[in-house]
């Protein structure tokens, strides 16, 4: 009778084990379209061994997740470069449209129109309409410089806002990862494997989102916690504790710097070490690429102002007076060393308001002379800073080429990263994802095993009844 009762107990354990396995298979099937879910697998132990009856959860079974940590880390290591190049490409595409769109095309067109207006004026230096045309084209050119400059600065300011919001997102993610570390450890210690694996999936999703925001390093400790550090070793997550990044001012800049720790200590400024992820991409756009483009615009404007003012001062106007200042600008009071002309393109303006003050004649050559008008016209086709230097048109073409080249590099690198990550994701999905065909087969197998265990219970019940009847006789 004792052996029958033992058999009934084993059959009961088998029913529980098969029921649990069917639940796991159903859970896998429900999550077939969840890209962040890791397939769970059931491993059966020998139920005839009593030592296997007292495990955590359902006796006789063990639960595991088909997670490949190497692929998880490989994907995570590629995400920062993808985030960096995607944001760079989008920002540069916007700048490229500014330079080559209506306003951008209008700049080189308005520059040419301005210098061509002197050519037309040279045909009749005393014509009032032609003189007004010079002032009109000059005004259009300065407005185009200002408009393009401000539109590029708008992209720069947008990058600053993205950096601010990106740091806020990083702090939220690190706090969540620290919280998940504690919950995963608690679930592991109490044998709640279903909860532990679900939390691990959620944590991996947070880590990959964090990797896309900012380049970092992470590793898993023996307790199952994830430690996350910045590229230069600052611990963002350590066990159940997270540390926030802060935003503070940077010397010589109107933009925010990223700090680990107190913003009052300049040594805590880690901005320069953030070179990848979306934040790293926006930092490159804000602090490196756009300043270079604006410098080219400022240099163009400063070159035009100096060349035109110098040539104009060498001539005489309709009143016989020496030519005065034609253009002016208000560059920054303390321009950065890398761009002493900073702000010139944005503040460039026409000084002359009376067309009679345009110095079209050469000095001492009389009112009807056109010698100085021709010299002013030649500025548009000669080296802007002297013999052997590029013309205005060549400088502008160089700017467009530089923006286009940077945009193309970001696009190609981003595409390569996308293809690589797509391959890694496909490989991870083949190992960790859910296959409906496999789950259907497993479910049938578990159902048949459940039915077989039920049949054993029925047979043992009949035998028990016969034994009892026999004893009663």
NORCOR-V266837 format. One record per backbone hydrogen bond with DSSP energy under -1.0 kcal/mol. NH is the residue of the N-H (numbers start at 1). CO is the residue of the C=O. Records with the same first field share a line. If there is no record, write none. Layout:
NH=CO  CO
//
This chain:
5=1
6=2
7=3
8=4
9=5
10=6
11=7
12=8
13=9
14=10
15=11
16=12
17=13
18=14
19=15
20=16
21=17
22=18
23=19
24=20
25=21
26=22
27=23
28=24
29=25
30=26
31=27
32=29
34=31
37=34
39=432
41=64
43=62
45=60
49=46
52=49
53=50
60=52
61=58
62=43
64=41
66=39
67=65
72=68
73=69
74=70
75=71
76=72
77=73
79=75
82=78
83=79
84=80
85=81
86=82
87=83
88=84
89=85
90=86
91=87
92=88
93=89
94=90
95=91
96=92
97=93
98=94
99=95
100=96
101=97
105=101
106=102
108=104
109=105
110=106
111=107
112=108
113=109
114=110
115=111
116=112
117=113
119=115
120=116
121=117
122=118
124=121
127=124
131=127
132=128
133=129
134=130
135=131
136=132
137=133
138=134
139=135
140=136
141=137
142=138
143=139
144=140
145=141
146=142
147=143
148=144
149=145
150=146
151=147
152=148
153=149
154=150
155=151
156=152
157=153
158=154
159=155
160=156
161=157
162=158
163=159
164=160
165=161
166=162
167=163
168=164
169=165
170=166
171=167
172=168
173=169
174=170
175=171
176=172
177=173
178=174
179=175
180=176
181=177
182=178
183=179
184=180
185=181
186=182
187=183
188=184
189=185
190=186
191=188
192=187
193=191
196=192
197=193
198=194
199=195
200=196
201=197
202=198
203=199
204=200
205=201
206=202
207=203
208=204
209=205
210=206
211=207
212=208
214=210
217=229
219=227
221=225
224=221
227=219
228=237
229=217
230=234
233=230
236=228
237=228
238=241
241=238
243=236
246=259
248=257
253=250
257=248
259=246
260=268
265=262
268=265
269=266
270=258
273=270
274=271
275=273
277=80
278=212
279=213
280=276
281=277
282=278
283=279
284=280
285=281
286=282
287=283
288=284
289=284
290=285
292=288
293=289
294=290
295=291
296=292
297=293
298=294
299=295
300=296
301=297
302=298
303=299
304=300
305=301
306=302
307=303
308=304
309=305
310=306
311=307
312=308
313=309
315=312
316=361
317=321
318=356
320=317
323=315
328=349
332=342
339=336
342=339
344=341
347=343
349=328
351=326
357=354
358=355
360=358
361=316
365=362
369=366
373=360
374=370
375=371
376=372
377=373
378=374
380=377
381=378
382=378
384=390
386=383
389=386
395=391
396=392
397=393
398=394
399=395
400=396
401=397
402=398
403=399
404=400
405=401
406=402
407=403
408=404
409=405
410=406
411=407
412=408
413=409
414=410
415=411
416=412
417=413
418=414
419=415
420=416
421=417
422=418
423=419
424=420
425=421
426=422
427=423
428=424
429=425
430=426
431=427
432=428
433=429
439=435
440=436
441=437
442=438
443=439
444=440
445=441
446=442
447=443
448=444
449=445
450=446
451=447
452=448
453=449
454=450
455=451
456=452
457=453
458=454
459=455
460=456
461=457
462=458
463=459
464=460
465=461
466=462
467=463
468=464
469=465
470=466
471=467
472=468
473=469
//
